[in-house]
Amino acid sequence: KLKGLEDVITVDVVDWLWTEAGWRFNPERHGCTPDTVNGLQYVKEIYHLTDPDYSGRATVPILFDKVKNCIVNNESSEIIRMFNSEFNEFCATSQQRELDLRPLQLTQEIDGINDWAQSQVSNGVYRAGFATSQEAYDSAVVDVFNGLDKIEDILSKRRYLAGNQITEADVRIFGSLVRFDLVYVQHFKCNIRRIIDYPNIWGYLRELYQIPEFGSTVHIEHIKKNYMISHKNINPTGIVAKGPEIDFNMPHNRNKLFPV
């Protein structure tokens, strides 16, 4: 959406429920779609279409080449980078074509932020949530909040993670931040603080959410049900919490704090 590629790169959405059979397409679920490219039911079938002998995990997202009829990439960070520059000739507008989420002068800083933010926050919540010992949980959850404290400090001094413009670093952290209070606090026991307890992260998250290209991709029902129903080892009853009530559309005032 940021790069205006909707007309050339279609998006299919799997069922929020992960089962032992893996991810599947279920258009009967609200917000989910069929496999509009190959008409298959399970994501693993797409992997087998690419490589009949594939025996690894059938993960999402995947970028599928409709011409060669095969998976091109299944790593989200690499797909983000590909969308930023490899499809510029197909962008809907010149402004979207010129948008660079990874400007050359910021690549070193973006990569540095991505490395620790991915390790401490985005992956850290899973290490905490799936920990099977108190020691492992304690170590992971402290790492998560050390990472969030770093983000809060950065955002107290500038509007976005790498400066005064949205970059790849902001795109990558958005998913973890928008899910944090919805599921990570309760479901993964990452409850030392909430995102709404960090004034700068909370304002920053609201600003990103209120950008249509970000906010329109968030499906709160899918987020909550995916975690709370799919993870039977953490939530055996599959009961989905009603709350929390979060207003991502509250004024953020980041533009007044840090005029661009």
NUVEXZA-367686 format. One record per residue (C-alpha): residue number from 0; chain; x, z, y. Coordinates in steps of 0.1 Angstrom, whole numbers, plus 2048, in hexadecimal, padded with zeros to 3 digits. Layout:
NUVEXZA-367686
ATOM  resi  chain  east   up  north
ATOM   NUM      A     X    Z      Y
...
end
This chain:
NUVEXZA-367686
ATOM  resi  chain  east   up  north
ATOM     0      A   800  800    800
ATOM     1      A   81C  808    819
ATOM     2      A   82C  7E6    813
ATOM     3      A   80B  7D3    811
ATOM     4      A   80F  7C7    7EE
ATOM     5      A   7EC  7CD    7E0
ATOM     6      A   7E4  7A8    7DE
ATOM     7      A   802  7A1    7C7
ATOM     8      A   807  7C1    7B4
ATOM     9      A   7E7  7CE    7A4
ATOM    10      A   7E3  7F3    79B
ATOM    11      A   7D2  800    77B
ATOM    12      A   7CC  825    777
ATOM    13      A   7CD  836    755
ATOM    14      A   7B6  852    74A
ATOM    15      A   7C0  874    758
ATOM    16      A   7BF  883    735
ATOM    17      A   7DF  881    721
ATOM    18      A   7DB  884    6FB
ATOM    19      A   7F2  882    6DD
ATOM    20      A   7EA  85D    6DD
ATOM    21      A   7F9  85B    700
ATOM    22      A   7EB  84C    720
ATOM    23      A   7CD  835    71D
ATOM    24      A   7B7  820    733
ATOM    25      A   793  82D    736
ATOM    26      A   77F  81C    751
ATOM    27      A   761  833    74A
ATOM    28      A   774  84F    75B
ATOM    29      A   76F  851    781
ATOM    30      A   78E  842    793
ATOM    31      A   79C  833    773
ATOM    32      A   79F  80E    76A
ATOM    33      A   7A2  7F8    74C
ATOM    34      A   7C3  7E6    745
ATOM    35      A   7BA  7C8    75A
ATOM    36      A   7DA  7B5    750
ATOM    37      A   7DB  7B6    72A
ATOM    38      A   7BA  7C6    721
ATOM    39      A   7CB  7E1    70C
ATOM    40      A   7BF  804    706
ATOM    41      A   7DF  819    705
ATOM    42      A   7FE  818    71A
ATOM    43      A   813  819    6FB
ATOM    44      A   804  7F7    6F1
ATOM    45      A   813  7E8    711
ATOM    46      A   835  7F6    707
ATOM    47      A   831  7E6    6E5
ATOM    48      A   827  7C5    6F6
ATOM    49      A   849  7C6    707
ATOM    50      A   85C  7D2    6E9
ATOM    51      A   84B  7D4    6C7
ATOM    52      A   865  7EC    6BA
ATOM    53      A   863  804    6D8
ATOM    54      A   861  828    6CB
ATOM    55      A   867  83C    6EB
ATOM    56      A   84E  84D    702
ATOM    57      A   834  837    712
ATOM    58      A   835  845    735
ATOM    59      A   825  83B    756
ATOM    60      A   829  82C    76F
ATOM    61      A   833  80A    762
ATOM    62      A   83A  7EA    776
ATOM    63      A   82E  7CC    761
ATOM    64      A   838  7A8    766
ATOM    65      A   819  793    761
ATOM    66      A   82D  773    75E
ATOM    67      A   846  77E    744
ATOM    68      A   82C  795    735
ATOM    69      A   843  7B3    732
ATOM    70      A   84B  7D5    742
ATOM    71      A   865  7D2    75D
ATOM    72      A   86A  7F6    765
ATOM    73      A   85B  819    75D
ATOM    74      A   86F  82F    774
ATOM    75      A   85B  839    794
ATOM    76      A   879  83D    7AA
ATOM    77      A   886  81B    7A2
ATOM    78      A   863  80B    7A6
ATOM    79      A   860  81A    7C8
ATOM    80      A   882  80B    7D2
ATOM    81      A   878  7E9    7C4
ATOM    82      A   858  7E9    7D8
ATOM    83      A   86B  7F1    7F7
ATOM    84      A   881  7D1    7F7
ATOM    85      A   87B  7BA    7D9
ATOM    86      A   858  7AE    7E2
ATOM    87      A   85C  7A9    808
ATOM    88      A   852  785    807
ATOM    89      A   830  790    7FA
ATOM    90      A   828  7AB    814
ATOM    91      A   807  7A7    826
ATOM    92      A   815  7AB    849
ATOM    93      A   836  7A6    85B
ATOM    94      A   835  7CB    864
ATOM    95      A   832  7D5    83F
ATOM    96      A   84E  7BC    837
ATOM    97      A   865  7CC    850
ATOM    98      A   85D  7F0    845
ATOM    99      A   87C  7FD    834
ATOM   100      A   879  81E    822
ATOM   101      A   89D  81D    819
ATOM   102      A   8B1  813    839
ATOM   103      A   8D6  80E    833
ATOM   104      A   8E1  828    84B
ATOM   105      A   8CC  843    839
ATOM   106      A   8D3  83A    815
ATOM   107      A   8EC  856    80F
ATOM   108      A   8D6  870    81E
ATOM   109      A   8B7  863    80C
ATOM   110      A   8C9  863    7EB
ATOM   111      A   8D6  887    7F1
ATOM   112      A   8B3  894    7F9
ATOM   113      A   8A4  881    7DB
ATOM   114      A   8BD  891    7C3
ATOM   115      A   8B7  8B5    7CB
ATOM   116      A   892  8B2    7D3
ATOM   117      A   88B  8A0    7B2
ATOM   118      A   8A0  8BA    79F
ATOM   119      A   894  8D9    7B0
ATOM   120      A   870  8D2    7B9
ATOM   121      A   862  8B3    7A7
ATOM   122      A   872  8BB    786
ATOM   123      A   875  8E1    78C
ATOM   124      A   850  8E7    78B
ATOM   125      A   84F  8D8    768
ATOM   126      A   86C  8ED    75D
ATOM   127      A   85A  90C    769
ATOM   128      A   838  901    75B
ATOM   129      A   844  8F9    739
ATOM   130      A   85D  915    736
ATOM   131      A   85B  928    715
ATOM   132      A   870  946    71F
ATOM   133      A   86F  95D    73D
ATOM   134      A   893  955    745
ATOM   135      A   88D  930    746
ATOM   136      A   86E  934    75C
ATOM   137      A   87F  94C    774
ATOM   138      A   89C  934    779
ATOM   139      A   886  915    77D
ATOM   140      A   86D  925    795
ATOM   141      A   889  932    7AC
ATOM   142      A   898  910    7AD
ATOM   143      A   876  901    7B7
ATOM   144      A   872  918    7D5
ATOM   145      A   897  914    7DF
ATOM   146      A   88F  8EF    7E1
ATOM   147      A   86F  8F4    7F5
ATOM   148      A   882  90C    80D
ATOM   149      A   89B  8F0    812
ATOM   150      A   87F  8D7    81A
ATOM   151      A   86F  8F0    832
ATOM   152      A   890  8F4    844
ATOM   153      A   895  8CE    848
ATOM   154      A   871  8C9    854
ATOM   155      A   875  8E4    86E
ATOM   156      A   88F  8CE    87F
ATOM   157      A   882  8AB    87A
ATOM   158      A   862  899    873
ATOM   159      A   86A  88A    851
ATOM   160      A   884  892    836
ATOM   161      A   89E  879    841
ATOM   162      A   897  878    866
ATOM   163      A   87D  86A    87D
ATOM   164      A   86F  84F    866
ATOM   165      A   85E  850    844
ATOM   166      A   876  847    828
ATOM   167      A   878  845    802
ATOM   168      A   87F  86A    802
ATOM   169      A   85C  872    811
ATOM   170      A   84B  85A    7F9
ATOM   171      A   85B  86B    7DB
ATOM   172      A   854  88F    7E5
ATOM   173      A   830  889    7F0
ATOM   174      A   822  88A    7CC
ATOM   175      A   832  8AB    7C4
ATOM   176      A   827  8BB    7E5
ATOM   177      A   803  8AF    7E4
ATOM   178      A   7FF  8BC    7C0
ATOM   179      A   810  8DD    7C7
ATOM   180      A   7F4  8F4    7D3
ATOM   181      A   7DA  8E1    7BE
ATOM   182      A   7EB  8E7    79C
ATOM   183      A   80F  8F3    79D
ATOM   184      A   808  915    7AD
ATOM   185      A   7F0  91F    791
ATOM   186      A   7F6  908    774
ATOM   187      A   81C  909    775
ATOM   188      A   81F  92C    783
ATOM   189      A   832  920    7A1
ATOM   190      A   821  93A    7B7
ATOM   191      A   83B  94B    7CB
ATOM   192      A   82E  938    7E9
ATOM   193      A   815  91C    7EF
ATOM   194      A   81B  8FC    803
ATOM   195      A   802  909    81D
ATOM   196      A   81A  927    822
ATOM   197      A   835  90F    82E
ATOM   198      A   82B  905    852
ATOM   199      A   841  8E7    854
ATOM   200      A   83C  8DA    831
ATOM   201      A   816  8DF    834
ATOM   202      A   815  8CC    855
ATOM   203      A   82B  8B0    847
ATOM   204      A   816  8AD    827
ATOM   205      A   7F6  8AA    83C
ATOM   206      A   806  88F    852
ATOM   207      A   810  87B    833
ATOM   208      A   7EE  880    823
ATOM   209      A   7DC  874    842
ATOM   210      A   7EF  853    841
ATOM   211      A   7D6  83E    82D
ATOM   212      A   7F0  82E    817
ATOM   213      A   7FA  851    80B
ATOM   214      A   7D9  864    80B
ATOM   215      A   7C5  848    7FA
ATOM   216      A   7DB  84B    7DB
ATOM   217      A   7D2  870    7D5
ATOM   218      A   7B7  877    7BC
ATOM   219      A   7B2  89D    7BB
ATOM   220      A   79B  89C    79D
ATOM   221      A   7B4  889    789
ATOM   222      A   7D1  8A0    793
ATOM   223      A   7BF  8C0    789
ATOM   224      A   7AF  8B3    769
ATOM   225      A   7CF  8A2    75D
ATOM   226      A   7E3  8C3    75F
ATOM   227      A   7C9  8DC    756
ATOM   228      A   7B9  8C9    739
ATOM   229      A   7D6  8B5    72B
ATOM   230      A   7EE  8D3    728
ATOM   231      A   7DE  8E6    70C
ATOM   232      A   7FE  8FB    706
ATOM   233      A   7FB  909    72A
ATOM   234      A   7D4  909    72D
ATOM   235      A   7C6  909    70A
ATOM   236      A   7A1  90C    716
ATOM   237      A   7A4  8ED    72C
ATOM   238      A   791  8FF    748
ATOM   239      A   797  8EE    769
ATOM   240      A   799  905    788
ATOM   241      A   780  8FF    7A4
ATOM   242      A   799  906    7BF
ATOM   243      A   7AC  906    7D4
ATOM   244      A   79A  8F7    7F2
ATOM   245      A   7B4  8E5    806
ATOM   246      A   7AE  8D1    826
ATOM   247      A   7C9  8B6    827
ATOM   248      A   7B7  8A7    845
ATOM   249      A   7BD  8C4    85D
ATOM   250      A   7D1  8BA    87C
ATOM   251      A   7F6  8BB    875
ATOM   252      A   805  8B9    898
ATOM   253      A   826  8AC    88A
ATOM   254      A   824  890    8A4
ATOM   255      A   825  8AA    8BF
ATOM   256      A   841  8BE    8B0
ATOM   257      A   856  89F    8A9
ATOM   258      A   84B  881    8BE
ATOM   259      A   858  860    8AF
end
